[in-house]
C-alpha cells in the first residue's frame, strides 16, 4: 500500500521534529520533503507500508496526533475509461 504522510508542526517544533527524524536514520529522513523554508511547517512523504500504523511510526511521538495519512492509489487507463 502507498500512503501520503503529512506531518505539520509549528515553527517552535520544527527543529525537534527534524532532529528526531534524523535520529531514525538517513533512510527515513530521505523519504521526507519539507516546506518549512517556505513558512509552511510541514513534512511530506510518500511511503509504501503495510498499514497506516506503520506509516505513523515515521513521525516522532510528540507530533503523531497532528499527522495526516492518506491512502493513495494509481489508476490504469482501463480503470479510468470504466469510470465513464
ABEGO torsion letter per residue (X at the ends): XBBBBBBBBBAAAAAAAAAAAAAAEAAAAAABBBAAAAGBBBBBBBBBBABAAAAAAABBAAAAAABBBBBBBBBBAAAAAAAX
